[in-house]
Amino acid sequence: MKLPARQPHLVRSVTAALVGLLVLLLLGNAVTGPDYPENWDLERLGQLPIQEGGRIKPVDTLARSTLMILSGRQSWQDREGKKHTALEWFTELVLDPRAAAARPVFRIDHPDIVGLLGFHNEERKYFSLSEIAPHFQSLREQFGEIPEEPRLRNPFESGLAKLQNALGLYDRVAYSFVPPPLFGDATTTYNVLLRAHADAIAADPGSEAHSAPGNALRMFENQFRQLANSSNVQAIPPAPEGDPEEWHPLGASLLDTVDTGKLDPVVAAFADLSTAWQAKDTRAFSTALDDLENRYNERTGERAEKTGFEYFFNTFAPFGLSMQLYIVLFIVAAFSWLGWPRTLAKTALAVMAVAFLIHTFGLGARVYIQERPPVTNLYSSAIFVSWAAVPLCLLLEKRYLNGIASAAAAVLGFTTLIIAHYLSFSGDTLEMMQAVLDSNFWLATHVPTVTLGYSATFLAGLIAAIYLIRTRLFSDVDRDTEKAAGGMVYGSLCFALLFSFVGTVLGGVWADQSWGRFWGWDPKENGALMIVLWNALILHARWAKIAGTTGIMQLAIVGNIITAWSWFGTNMLGVGLHSYGFMDSAFFWLVAFVLLQVALILLGYRRARSA
C-alpha cells in the first residue's frame, strides 16, 4: 500500500525531534552535576581554595587530578558496584585516612605486579591501600631495581614505576589538611602540642620553644618537618598580617605552632571538620565549613575568586559532553547517507553547532581560569585542534549539506578529545608552563597559529578518508558529491598551508628571541616545516593536474601521518629544545594511527563501487 504523501515528512520531523530531545537530555545530565551523599556539604568543601602546582585551585580539582593519576578516572566503584565521586573519596582520604585505605582506587594492569601482592588469577584491576600495604617491603625491593630512564623500562618496570608514583602521591596528599593521628584524633594531637609548648616555656621562660626540652615537642617538630618537606599542597592561606601571596603547607604551619604556641584557626577548623566527618555529624561538619569559608574569604579575597567557577567547570565537564554530542553527530551524519539526506544533514548541522558552542565554552573557561592563551600544553593542544576544525566544518556543511563535513567534525572532535582525556592522566591539565614557553605573547600568536595548521591538515586528511571509505567500501558518489569533497579538501589545505607557514615563521622569531637563533633544525621545527612543504606539494599537484581526485585524497591522508609526527612523534625522541610532554605509552598509538592511515591510502587503489 502506498504511504500518504505527508508521512515521510512526518517521519523526518520525528527523527529530527528525537535527536533534539537526546541533545537536551545530555545537556540536562551535565547541568544537574554530581550526586553527593545526602546532607553533606561536599559541594562547599570542593570549592575551598588551595595552592598546588603554582596556582590557586579548588579542592575539587585536586581531588579529581589525584584520583585520575591513581586510577585513571575521576570516580571509583565500591565492592557493590556503586560509583562515588572523586570529591567524596578525597574528603574521606584527608579527613579519615584509615577508612579511605579500604577503598580500591589503585589501578594495577600488569598481572605480575598483581601477583606480587598475593592476588593470583585476579581479573580485577583496582586495589586498596590496605591490600597493598602488607607487601611494602617486597615492593620497595622491586622499586629499587627500576631503571631511572623511562625508555629503558619494560612493561613490568613501567607498571612498578606507576605504582610507586601513585603510592607516593597518595601518602603526600592524605595528610595535607589534617596531620597523622599522633595522639588520637587531630583535635587531641593539637591539644597535646599546645600543652607541650606551654610546659616547655614554663620550664625555661627565656628559651625558644623549639629548643626547649621535651620528647613530645621534639617528636612533633620532626613529624611536622617531614610533612612540610613532602607535601606539594599548600592548604593554609596567607595569614592576615603576612605576605598575601604566601600560602603554607600544613607541616609548615604546625612548625610555626611549635615555635609560637599558637594554632592557626584554619588548621583547627580542619580538625573540627575531620572530627565531624568521622562522627558522621553533618551539623558539626556544616558549622566547621562555615568557619573555613569565612576565614578563606578573609585571607584570600580576589585571588581565589575563580575557584567557584572552576568547580562548576569541573562538574559541568564540557569536553565530556562535547564527546557525547560528537558521537550523536556522527550517527546522524552517517544515516543522512542512507536516507532523508537533506533533513538529516540539517539536523547534523544543528547538533554540530551545539557541540561547538559547548566545546567553545570549555576552551574559553580554561582561558579565563588559567589567564593564558588557549594552547599551553599537549592537553590543551588536543582540545584546540578539534575546536579549530569545527567552524570550518560548519561552513563546509552549510554550503554542501552532504554530511561529509559533519562526519569529519564528529570523528576529529571525538578522537582529539579522547586523546586529551588520556593526556589528563598526568594530573592537573591547567598546570603552569615550563619557563622556556612561559610567554603570553608567543603563546597567543605562534602556538595557536601553528596548531590551526595542524587542525586544518587533519581535517583535509579526514575528509579524504571519509570520501575513500564511502566510494570504496559502500557505493560510488555522484559527480556533485565528488566535486564537493574535492573542494572541501582543497579549501582545508589552503587554510592549512597559510597557518602552518605563518605559525612556523612566528616560531622562528620566538626562537630567535629566546635562544638567539631563528632556525636550528630541531625535530619540532623540522616537523613544522614538513607540514608546510607537504601541503604546498599537494596544492601544486592539484594545480598542475598531476594527481586526480583519488590521488589528492591519498596525498591528504599522508598529511595526517606527517602532522601526527610533528605533534606527538617529535616529543618522543627526547632530544631538542622542544622535547616536552613525553609519554612512553604514546608510541603504540602513534604506530597504530600511522598503520591505519597507510591502510586508507591503499584503499584508494581499490576500484570504486558502483552506485
C-alpha positions in Angstrom: 0.0 0.0 0.0 1.3 3.4 -0.9 2.1 5.7 2.0 0.4 9.1 2.2 2.4 11.9 0.8 2.8 13.6 4.2 4.1 10.5 6.1 7.8 10.7 5.0 7.8 14.3 6.1 6.3 13.3 9.4 8.9 10.6 9.9 11.7 13.1 9.1 10.3 15.6 11.6 10.0 13.0 14.3 13.6 11.9 13.7 14.9 15.4 14.0 12.8 15.9 17.2 14.2 12.7 18.7 17.8 13.9 18.0 17.0 17.2 19.6 15.5 15.5 22.7 18.6 13.4 23.0 20.8 16.5 22.9 18.6 18.2 25.6 18.9 15.0 27.8 22.7 15.1 27.6 22.7 18.8 28.5 20.3 18.2 31.4 22.5 15.5 32.8 25.6 17.8 32.6 23.8 20.7 34.4 22.5 18.6 37.3 26.0 17.9 38.5 27.3 15.0 40.7 25.2 13.2 43.3 26.9 13.6 46.7 25.9 11.8 49.9 22.8 13.2 51.5 23.2 16.1 54.0 26.9 16.5 53.5 28.1 19.9 52.2 30.7 18.4 49.9 30.0 21.0 47.2 31.1 23.8 49.5 34.2 21.8 50.6 35.0 21.2 46.9 35.1 25.0 46.2 37.5 25.8 49.0 40.8 27.2 47.5 44.2 25.7 47.9 47.5 26.3 46.2 49.2 23.5 44.3 51.3 23.3 41.2 51.9 27.0 41.1 48.3 28.1 41.1 45.3 28.6 43.3 42.6 25.9 42.6 39.6 24.4 44.3 39.8 21.3 46.4 37.7 19.5 43.8 40.3 20.0 41.1 43.0 18.4 43.4 40.6 15.6 44.2 40.0 14.8 40.5 43.6 15.1 39.4 44.8 12.9 42.3 42.2 10.2 41.6 42.9 10.4 37.9 46.6 9.6 38.5 45.8 6.8 40.9 43.1 5.1 39.0 42.8 6.6 35.5 39.3 8.0 36.1 37.5 10.7 38.2 35.3 8.3 40.1 35.6 5.0 41.9 33.4 1.9 42.4 33.0 0.1 45.7 32.7 -3.6 46.0 28.9 -3.5 45.4 29.4 -1.6 42.1 28.2 1.7 43.3 30.0 4.7 41.8 31.4 7.5 44.0 32.8 10.9 43.0 36.4 11.9 43.3 35.5 14.6 45.9 33.7 12.1 48.1 36.8 9.8 48.0 39.1 12.7 48.6 37.1 14.0 51.6 37.4 10.6 53.2 41.1 10.4 52.4 42.0 13.6 54.1 39.5 13.5 57.0 39.5 9.8 57.8 42.6 8.1 56.1 42.1 4.8 57.9 38.6 4.3 56.3 39.9 5.5 52.9 42.7 2.9 53.0 40.0 0.2 52.2 38.9 1.9 49.0 40.0 0.2 45.8 41.5 3.2 43.9 44.9 2.0 42.8 44.8 0.7 39.2 47.3 -2.1 38.5 47.3 -3.5 35.0 50.3 -5.8 34.9 49.4 -9.3 36.1 52.9 -9.9 37.6 52.5 -6.8 39.8 49.1 -8.1 40.9 50.9 -11.4 41.7 53.4 -9.6 43.9 50.5 -8.5 46.1 49.5 -12.1 46.5 46.5 -12.0 44.2 46.9 -14.6 41.5 44.5 -15.1 38.6 42.6 -11.9 39.7 40.5 -10.3 37.0 40.0 -7.0 38.8 42.4 -4.1 38.2 41.7 -1.9 41.3 43.2 -2.4 44.7 43.1 -0.6 48.0 46.0 0.6 50.2 45.1 -1.9 52.8 45.6 -4.7 50.3 49.0 -3.3 49.1 50.4 -2.3 52.5 51.4 -5.8 53.7 53.7 -6.1 50.6 55.5 -2.7 51.0 58.8 -4.4 51.8 58.9 -6.6 48.7 57.7 -3.7 46.6 60.5 -1.4 47.9 63.0 -4.0 46.7 61.4 -4.1 43.3 61.2 -0.3 43.2 64.9 -0.1 43.8 65.6 -2.0 40.6 63.6 0.2 38.2 65.8 2.0 35.6 65.8 5.7 36.0 65.4 6.3 32.3 61.7 5.6 31.2 62.8 4.4 27.8 64.8 1.6 29.3 61.9 0.1 31.3 59.9 -2.9 30.2 56.1 -3.1 30.8 56.6 -4.6 34.2 59.0 -1.9 35.3 56.8 0.8 33.9 53.9 -0.6 35.9 56.1 -0.6 39.0 57.1 3.0 38.5 53.5 4.0 38.0 52.5 2.2 41.3 55.5 3.8 43.1 54.4 7.3 42.0 50.8 6.6 42.9 51.7 5.5 46.4 54.0 8.5 46.9 51.2 10.9 45.8 48.6 9.2 48.0 50.9 9.5 51.0 51.7 13.2 50.3 48.1 14.2 49.8 46.5 12.2 52.6 47.9 14.4 55.3 47.8 17.8 53.6 44.8 19.1 55.6 44.9 17.0 58.8 48.1 15.5 60.3 48.6 11.9 61.1 46.9 10.9 64.4 49.9 11.1 66.7 47.8 11.2 69.8 44.4 10.0 68.6 42.4 12.4 66.5 43.6 15.7 65.2 42.0 17.8 68.0 43.7 15.7 70.6 47.0 16.0 68.8 46.8 19.8 68.8 45.8 19.9 72.5 48.9 17.8 73.4 51.1 20.0 71.2 49.9 23.2 72.8 50.2 21.8 76.3 53.8 20.6 75.5 54.6 24.1 74.2 53.2 25.7 77.4 55.2 23.2 79.6 58.4 23.9 77.7 58.0 27.7 78.2 57.1 27.2 81.9 60.2 25.1 82.4 62.5 27.7 80.8 60.8 31.0 80.1 63.8 32.6 78.5 64.3 29.8 75.9 62.9 29.4 72.4 60.2 26.8 72.4 61.7 24.6 69.7 65.0 24.2 71.6 63.3 23.5 74.9 63.5 20.0 76.4 60.6 17.7 75.9 60.2 14.5 74.0 56.7 15.3 72.8 57.7 18.6 71.4 60.7 17.1 69.6 58.6 14.4 68.1 56.1 17.0 66.9 58.8 19.0 65.3 60.3 16.1 63.4 56.8 14.9 62.2 55.8 18.4 61.1 59.1 19.0 59.3 58.6 15.8 57.3 55.1 16.9 56.4 56.3 20.3 55.3 59.1 18.8 53.1 56.9 16.1 51.5 53.7 17.9 50.6 53.2 19.8 47.4 49.7 21.0 48.6 49.7 24.4 50.3 46.3 24.3 52.0 46.8 27.0 54.6 46.0 30.5 53.1 48.2 33.5 53.9 48.0 34.9 57.4 46.1 38.2 57.7 49.2 40.0 58.8 51.6 38.2 56.5 52.6 38.2 52.8 49.3 37.9 50.8 50.9 35.7 48.3 52.5 33.2 50.8 50.5 30.0 51.2 51.8 27.3 53.5 51.6 23.5 53.6 50.1 22.1 56.8 53.5 21.0 58.1 55.0 24.5 57.9 52.0 26.0 59.7 52.3 23.4 62.5 56.1 24.1 62.8 55.1 27.7 63.5 52.8 26.4 66.2 55.7 24.5 67.7 57.6 27.9 67.8 54.8 30.2 68.9 52.3 28.0 70.7 49.5 29.5 68.6 47.5 27.2 66.3 46.2 28.7 63.0 42.4 28.8 63.2 42.2 27.3 59.7 44.1 24.3 60.9 41.8 24.0 63.9 38.8 24.2 61.7 40.0 21.3 59.5 40.5 19.3 62.7 36.9 20.0 63.6 35.9 19.0 60.1 37.7 15.7 60.5 36.1 15.0 63.8 32.6 15.7 62.5 33.2 13.5 59.4 34.4 10.6 61.5 31.5 11.0 63.9 29.0 11.3 61.0 27.8 14.6 62.4 26.5 16.6 59.4 25.6 19.6 61.5 29.0 20.0 63.1 30.5 19.4 59.6 28.5 22.3 58.2 29.4 24.5 61.1 33.2 23.8 60.6 32.7 24.6 56.8 31.1 27.9 57.7 34.2 28.8 59.8 36.5 27.7 57.0 34.7 29.6 54.3 34.8 32.8 56.4 38.5 32.5 57.1 39.4 31.7 53.5 37.3 34.7 52.3 39.1 37.0 54.7 42.6 35.8 53.7 42.4 35.1 50.0 39.9 37.8 48.7 40.0 38.2 44.9 42.9 35.8 44.5 40.6 32.9 44.9 37.5 34.3 43.3 37.7 31.8 40.4 37.6 28.6 42.4 33.7 28.6 42.4 33.7 28.9 38.6 36.4 26.2 38.3 34.3 23.9 40.4 31.3 24.4 38.1 33.6 23.9 35.1 34.7 20.5 36.6 31.2 19.3 37.3 29.7 20.5 34.0 32.6 18.7 32.2 32.1 20.4 28.8 34.6 18.3 26.9 33.0 15.1 28.1 29.6 16.4 27.0 31.1 17.5 23.7 32.4 14.0 23.1 28.9 12.6 23.5 27.5 15.1 21.1 30.1 14.3 18.6 29.0 10.6 18.7 25.4 11.7 18.1 26.6 13.9 15.3 28.4 11.1 13.5 25.4 8.8 13.8 23.1 11.4 12.3 25.6 12.3 9.5 26.1 8.6 8.6 22.3 8.0 8.5 22.0 11.0 6.2 23.9 9.0 3.5 21.3 6.2 3.8 18.1 8.3 3.5 16.5 11.7 4.0 19.8 13.3 3.2 18.8 17.0 3.5 16.7 16.7 6.6 19.3 14.6 8.5 22.1 16.8 7.1 20.4 19.8 8.5 19.8 18.0 11.8 23.5 17.1 11.9 24.4 20.7 11.3 22.3 21.8 14.3 23.9 19.1 16.5 27.4 20.2 15.3 26.6 23.9 16.3 25.5 22.8 19.8 28.6 20.7 20.2 30.8 23.6 19.0 29.2 26.0 21.5 29.8 23.7 24.4 33.4 23.0 23.2 33.9 26.7 22.9 32.7 27.3 26.4 35.1 24.7 27.7 38.0 26.3 25.9 37.1 29.8 27.0 36.7 28.6 30.6 40.2 27.3 30.6 41.5 30.6 29.2 39.6 32.5 32.0 40.8 30.2 34.8 44.4 30.0 33.7 44.7 33.6 32.4 46.7 32.2 29.5 46.1 31.7 25.7 44.2 28.6 24.7 47.2 26.4 23.9 49.7 25.9 26.7 50.5 22.2 26.8 49.7 18.9 24.9 46.4 18.5 26.6 45.1 22.0 25.5 46.5 21.5 22.0 44.3 18.4 21.6 41.3 20.4 22.7 42.2 23.2 20.3 42.9 21.1 17.3 39.3 19.8 17.1 37.8 23.1 18.2 39.5 25.0 15.4 38.3 22.5 12.8 34.6 22.6 13.7 33.9 26.1 12.4 35.4 25.1 9.0 33.2 22.0 9.1 30.2 24.2 9.9 30.9 26.4 6.9 31.5 23.5 4.6 28.5 21.6 5.7 26.2 24.6 5.4 27.4 25.1 1.8 27.3 21.5 0.6 24.9 19.9 3.1 26.1 16.3 2.3 27.0 15.0 5.8 30.7 14.7 4.9 31.9 17.7 6.9 29.6 16.8 9.8 31.1 13.3 9.9 34.6 14.8 9.7 33.9 17.2 12.6 32.5 14.3 14.7 35.5 12.0 14.1 38.1 14.7 14.7 36.3 16.2 17.7 35.7 12.8 19.4 39.2 11.5 18.6 41.2 14.5 19.8 39.1 14.9 23.0 39.8 11.2 23.7 43.5 12.0 23.3 43.0 14.9 25.7 41.3 12.6 28.2 44.3 10.2 28.2 46.7 13.2 28.4 44.9 14.3 31.6 46.2 11.1 33.4 49.4 13.1 34.3 47.4 15.4 36.7 46.2 19.0 36.6 45.7 20.0 33.0 45.8 23.7 33.9 49.3 23.4 35.1 51.7 26.4 34.7 54.0 26.3 31.6 57.7 25.5 31.5 59.9 28.5 31.7 61.0 28.4 28.1 57.4 28.5 27.0 56.2 30.9 29.6 55.4 33.9 27.3 51.9 35.0 26.9 52.6 36.9 23.7 54.1 34.0 21.8 51.6 31.5 23.4 48.9 33.7 21.9 50.5 34.0 18.5 52.8 31.3 17.4 51.3 28.3 19.2 47.6 28.8 18.2 48.6 29.7 14.7 50.7 26.6 14.1 48.0 24.5 15.9 45.5 25.9 13.4 47.7 24.5 10.7 47.6 21.0 12.5 43.8 21.3 12.7 43.2 22.1 9.0 45.7 19.5 7.8 44.0 16.8 9.9 40.6 18.0 8.6 41.7 17.7 5.0 43.0 14.2 5.6 39.9 13.1 7.4 37.5 14.3 4.7 39.7 12.5 2.2 39.5 9.3 4.3 35.7 9.6 4.6 35.5 10.0 0.8 37.6 6.9 0.1 35.7 4.8 2.6 32.3 5.8 1.1 33.4 5.2 -2.5 35.4 2.0 -2.0 33.5 0.2 0.7 29.9 1.3 0.2 28.8 2.9 -3.1 30.1 5.4 -5.5 29.0 9.0 -5.1 27.6 11.3 -7.8 29.7 13.9 -9.6 28.4 16.7 -7.5 29.4 15.0 -4.2 32.8 14.1 -5.7 33.3 17.7 -6.7 32.2 18.9 -3.2 34.6 16.5 -1.4 37.4 17.7 -3.6 36.5 21.3 -2.8 36.4 20.6 0.9 39.9 19.1 0.9 41.2 21.9 -1.3 39.8 24.6 0.9 41.1 22.9 4.1 44.6 22.6 2.6 44.8 26.2 1.6 43.8 27.2 5.1 46.4 24.7 6.5 49.2 25.9 4.3 48.6 29.6 5.3 48.5 29.0 9.1 51.3 26.3 9.2 53.6 28.6 7.3 52.8 31.7 9.3 53.0 29.7 12.6 56.4 28.3 11.6 57.8 31.8 10.9 56.4 33.1 14.1 58.1 30.2 15.9 61.4 31.1 14.3 61.0 34.7 15.6 60.3 33.4 19.1 63.3 31.1 18.9 65.5 34.0 17.9 64.4 36.0 20.9 64.6 33.1 23.3 67.6 31.1 22.1 69.4 33.5 19.8 68.8 31.6 16.6 65.9 31.6 14.1 66.3 28.0 13.0 68.2 25.1 14.5 66.9 22.0 12.7 65.2 21.0 15.9 62.9 17.9 15.5 59.8 20.0 16.2 61.0 22.7 13.8 61.6 20.1 11.1 58.1 18.6 11.7 56.5 22.0 11.2 58.5 22.6 8.0 57.4 19.1 6.7 53.7 20.1 7.2 54.3 23.3 5.2 56.1 21.6 2.4 53.7 18.7 2.2 50.6 20.9 2.0 52.4 23.0 -0.7 53.2 19.8 -2.6 49.5 18.7 -2.6 48.3 22.1 -3.8 50.9 22.1 -6.6 49.8 18.6 -7.6 46.2 19.8 -7.9 47.0 23.0 -9.7 49.3 21.2 -12.2 46.7 18.3 -12.5 49.5 15.8 -11.7 47.0 13.9 -9.4 43.3 13.4 -9.8 40.6 13.3 -7.1 41.7 10.0 -5.7 45.4 10.9 -5.8 44.8 14.2 -3.9 42.8 12.3 -1.3 45.6 9.9 -0.8 48.2 12.7 -0.5 45.9 14.4 2.0 45.9 11.3 4.2 49.7 11.2 4.1 49.4 14.7 5.7 47.8 13.1 8.7 50.9 11.0 9.2 53.2 14.0 8.9 51.1 16.1 11.3 50.8 13.4 13.9 54.6 13.0 13.8 55.1 16.7 14.3 52.5 16.9 17.0 53.5 13.8 19.1 56.3 12.0 17.5 58.9 14.7 17.9 58.3 14.8 21.6 59.1 11.1 22.0 62.6 11.5 20.6 63.7 13.1 23.8 66.0 15.5 22.0 65.9 19.1 21.1 64.7 22.3 22.8 61.0 21.4 22.0 61.1 18.0 23.7 58.4 18.2 26.3 55.3 16.2 27.2 56.9 12.8 26.7 54.7 9.8 27.1 56.1 6.3 26.7 52.6 4.8 26.0 52.1 7.2 23.1 54.4 5.2 20.8 52.0 2.3 20.3 49.1 4.6 19.5 51.2 6.6 17.1 52.2 3.5 15.2 48.6 2.2 15.1 47.5 5.6 13.7 50.1 5.5 11.0 49.2 2.0 10.0 45.5 3.0 9.8 46.4 5.9 7.5 48.5 3.6 5.3 45.5 1.2 5.0 43.3 4.1 4.0 45.8 5.2 1.4 45.9 1.6 0.0 42.1 1.6 0.0 42.3 4.3 -2.7 43.8 1.8 -5.2 40.6 -0.3 -5.0 38.1 0.2 -7.7 35.2 2.4 -6.6 31.9 0.6 -6.1 29.1 1.5 -8.4 26.1 3.4 -7.0 
